[in-house]
Amino acid sequence: MNATAPTPPLRVGLIGYGLAGSVFHAPLVAATEGLALDTVVTSDPARQEQARAEFPDIRVARSADELWGEGRGDAPPLDLVVIASPNKTHVPLAGAALAAGLAVVVDKPLAATAAEARELAALAERTGTFLSVFQNRRWDNDFLTLRRLLADGELGEIHRFESRFERWRPQLKGGWRESGAPEEVGGLLYDLGSHVVDQALTLFGPAVRVYAETDVRRPGAETDDDTFIALTHAGGVRSHLYVSATTAQLGPRFRVLGSRAGWVKYGLDPQEGALREGLRPGAADQPWGEEPEHMWGRLGSGESPLTGGGTPVRTAPGDYPAYYAAVAAALRDGGPAPVTAYEAAHCLDVLEAARTSSREGVVVKIAYLGTDL
């Protein structure tokens, strides 16, 4: 009896080799069984050389058109396109890839508006094509730990969820992320805000009321760098979310208060730092996503974790590789996307409402029919 031939890996084209492309997407794609990084698109000569040095077997293209046009020549067709280019390019590139019949992953935010996100979702449905959004912070170690605590009922009925993604960066770095031009979709509200809002919605469901304060603190800054968002979820939980580049003393990453207990967790998931240092998932000598015991959060009631109160709770290992493993499974077996375009659209509903709330000083209500969540 002849052995079954191995299934060839799915070929992946990556558009963009800046921070998102080189630090997150390329290493995670390369580490995922069943996926093969085939082509990197970047017009920057230095980034082209970096991509070749890090992945010697890949093709390098200067234009995204080469992924779905005649530029591939005799190369086998791609199975998946990952869009990790600047925010303003997400919608046109995703639309072109979907129209060409290619499965697509887009880095967050999917679009500048919820309407654009839903248009892309509808296009994917019409063409029968896979579309997902890279919300990697759903696989942060602290977030996975919190989901476990909630599932086990350790906190009781949740009253308030506090989430902070804070940094101390008093000097501007420049670039499109700090641009005030509306077409660039820059600022922390759409950058780190995409993460904290997505996490809150994933945990506690749709938001029906939004209040926000967005500020521009640093001299010369053009867009928000210090933002607070308050959500009221349909189920009654309140989320208080903070994103900032101007925080001289960092607060807890999570503080979650329930009827039975509270949980407080400091520090950021270690996976981004590991990827920036060139470490890769799957290395035998380096457990992935683990953090030391002194960083574990504490669970308890009536005591301060800063003075040793509460019980340490082991932090689950972070698992960014799970995202692309789920993408590969969906493409092979027809399963669901790990993050859908409609989920991204609801996140954008909240971000748009937050912008309106801050500008007008009002609470913004969001109504849903329940058909696209």
Residue pairs with C-beta under 8 A, 6 or more apart in sequence:
7 34
7 332
9 34
9 35
9 36
10 34
10 35
10 36
10 79
10 80
10 328
10 331
10 332
11 36
11 38
11 39
11 76
11 77
11 78
11 79
11 80
12 29
12 35
12 36
12 37
12 38
12 39
12 78
12 79
12 80
12 81
12 82
13 38
13 39
13 40
13 41
13 61
13 67
13 78
13 80
13 81
13 82
13 102
14 21
14 25
14 26
14 29
14 37
14 39
14 40
14 41
14 81
14 82
14 84
15 21
15 41
15 64
15 67
15 81
15 82
15 83
15 84
15 85
15 89
15 93
16 41
16 42
16 83
16 84
16 85
16 86
16 107
17 26
17 40
17 41
17 42
17 44
17 47
17 48
17 50
17 51
17 84
18 47
18 84
18 85
20 84
20 107
21 40
21 42
21 82
21 84
21 85
22 47
22 50
22 51
22 54
23 272
23 275
23 276
24 84
24 107
24 134
24 136
24 272
24 275
24 320
25 82
25 84
25 105
25 107
25 134
26 37
26 40
26 51
26 54
26 55
27 275
27 280
27 281
28 281
28 320
28 321
28 323
28 324
29 35
29 37
29 82
29 324
30 36
30 37
30 55
30 280
31 280
31 281
31 282
31 321
31 324
32 321
32 324
32 325
32 327
32 328
33 325
33 328
34 328
34 329
34 332
35 80
35 324
35 327
35 328
37 55
37 58
38 58
38 59
38 75
38 78
39 58
39 59
39 60
39 61
39 66
39 67
39 72
39 75
39 78
40 48
40 51
40 55
40 58
40 59
40 60
40 61
41 60
41 61
41 62
41 63
41 64
41 66
41 67
41 85
42 48
42 51
42 60
42 62
43 62
43 63
48 60
51 58
51 60
52 58
52 60
59 75
61 67
61 71
63 71
64 85
64 93
64 96
64 97
65 71
66 72
67 78
67 81
67 97
67 102
68 78
68 81
68 96
68 97
68 100
68 102
72 78
78 102
79 102
79 103
79 331
80 102
80 103
80 104
80 105
80 130
80 327
80 331
81 93
81 97
81 102
81 103
81 104
81 105
82 104
82 105
82 106
82 107
82 134
83 89
83 90
83 93
83 94
83 97
83 104
83 105
83 106
83 107
84 107
84 134
85 93
86 176
86 184
87 109
87 112
87 176
87 184
87 185
87 186
87 190
88 112
88 176
88 183
88 184
88 185
90 106
90 107
90 109
90 110
90 111
91 110
91 111
91 112
91 116
91 120
94 104
94 106
94 110
94 120
94 131
95 120
95 123
97 104
98 104
98 120
98 123
98 124
98 127
98 129
98 131
99 123
99 127
101 127
101 129
102 129
103 129
103 130
103 131
103 331
104 124
104 129
104 130
104 131
104 132
105 131
105 132
105 133
105 134
105 327
106 131
106 132
106 133
106 134
107 133
107 134
108 133
108 134
108 135
108 194
108 195
108 198
108 344
108 347
109 185
109 190
109 194
109 344
109 347
109 348
109 351
110 116
110 117
110 120
110 133
110 341
110 344
110 345
110 348
111 117
111 120
111 344
111 348
112 182
112 183
112 185
112 190
112 348
113 348
113 352
114 345
114 346
114 348
114 349
114 352
117 341
117 342
117 344
117 345
117 348
118 341
118 342
118 345
118 372
120 131
120 341
121 131
121 340
121 341
121 342
121 345
121 372
123 129
124 130
124 131
124 341
130 327
130 330
130 331
130 337
131 337
131 340
131 341
132 327
132 330
132 337
132 338
132 339
132 340
132 341
133 339
133 340
133 341
133 343
133 344
134 323
134 339
135 194
135 195
135 198
135 339
135 343
135 344
136 320
136 323
137 143
137 195
137 198
137 199
137 269
138 198
138 199
138 202
138 323
138 338
138 339
139 318
139 319
139 320
139 322
139 323
140 268
140 269
140 271
140 318
141 269
141 270
141 271
141 289
141 290
141 291
141 315
141 316
141 317
141 318
142 253
142 254
142 265
142 267
142 269
142 297
142 315
143 199
143 269
144 316
144 317
144 318
144 319
145 265
145 297
145 313
145 314
145 315
145 316
146 203
146 254
146 256
146 263
146 265
147 203
148 316
149 155
149 256
149 263
149 299
149 313
150 158
150 203
153 260
154 260
154 261
154 263
154 299
155 256
155 257
155 258
155 259
155 260
155 261
155 262
155 263
155 299
156 258
156 259
156 260
156 261
157 258
157 259
157 260
158 204
158 237
158 256
158 257
158 258
159 237
159 238
159 257
159 258
159 259
160 237
160 238
160 239
160 240
160 256
160 257
161 200
161 203
161 204
161 237
161 238
161 239
161 240
161 254
161 256
161 257
162 239
162 240
162 241
162 242
162 252
162 254
162 255
162 256
162 257
163 196
163 199
163 200
163 239
163 240
163 241
163 242
163 253
163 254
164 196
164 241
164 242
164 243
164 244
164 247
164 250
164 251
164 252
164 253
164 254
165 192
165 195
165 196
165 242
165 243
165 244
165 253
166 242
166 243
166 244
166 247
166 250
166 251
167 244
167 245
167 247
167 250
168 245
168 246
168 247
168 248
168 250
169 245
169 246
170 218
170 246
171 218
172 178
172 218
172 220
172 221
176 184
176 186
177 184
177 186
177 187
177 191
178 186
178 187
178 221
178 222
178 223
178 225
179 186
179 222
179 223
180 186
180 187
180 222
180 223
181 222
186 222
186 223
187 214
187 223
187 224
187 225
188 223
188 224
188 225
188 226
188 227
188 243
188 244
188 245
189 212
189 214
189 224
189 227
189 229
189 243
189 351
189 354
189 355
190 351
191 243
192 243
193 227
193 229
193 241
193 243
193 351
193 354
194 347
194 351
196 229
196 241
196 242
196 243
197 207
197 229
197 231
197 241
197 347
197 350
197 351
197 354
198 339
198 343
198 344
198 347
200 207
200 231
200 233
200 239
200 241
201 207
201 233
201 343
201 346
201 347
201 350
202 343
204 233
204 235
204 237
204 239
205 233
205 234
205 235
206 233
206 234
206 346
206 366
206 368
206 373
207 231
207 232
207 233
207 234
207 239
207 346
207 349
207 350
207 353
207 366
208 232
208 233
208 234
208 365
208 366
208 367
208 368
209 231
209 232
209 363
209 364
209 365
209 366
210 229
210 230
210 231
210 232
210 350
210 353
210 354
210 357
210 363
210 364
210 365
210 366
211 229
211 230
211 357
211 362
211 363
211 364
212 227
212 228
212 229
212 230
212 353
212 354
212 355
212 357
212 358
213 227
213 228
213 358
214 224
214 226
214 227
214 228
214 354
214 355
214 358
215 224
215 225
215 226
215 227
216 222
216 223
216 224
216 225
216 226
217 225
217 226
217 245
217 246
218 225
218 245
218 246
225 244
225 245
225 246
226 243
226 244
226 245
226 246
226 247
227 242
227 243
227 244
227 354
227 358
228 240
228 241
228 242
229 239
229 240
229 241
229 242
229 243
229 350
229 354
230 238
230 239
230 240
230 241
231 238
231 239
231 241
231 350
232 238
233 239
242 251
250 266
252 264
252 265
252 266
253 265
253 266
253 267
253 268
254 263
254 264
254 265
254 297
255 262
255 263
255 264
255 265
256 262
256 263
256 264
260 301
261 299
261 300
261 301
262 299
262 300
262 301
262 310
263 297
263 298
263 299
263 313
264 297
264 298
264 305
264 310
265 296
265 297
265 298
265 315
266 295
266 297
267 291
267 295
269 289
269 291
269 318
270 289
270 290
270 291
270 318
271 288
271 289
271 318
271 320
274 286
274 288
275 320
279 286
281 288
281 320
281 321
282 288
282 321
287 317
288 317
288 318
288 319
288 321
289 317
289 318
289 319
289 320
290 317
291 315
293 312
293 314
295 315
296 312
296 313
296 314
296 315
297 305
297 312
297 313
297 315
298 305
298 309
298 310
298 311
298 312
298 313
299 310
299 311
299 312
299 313
300 309
300 310
300 311
301 310
302 309
303 309
303 310
322 338
323 338
323 339
326 335
326 337
326 338
327 337
327 338
329 335
330 336
330 337
330 338
342 372
342 373
343 373
345 372
346 368
346 372
346 373
349 366
350 366
353 364
353 366
354 364
356 362
356 364
357 363
357 364
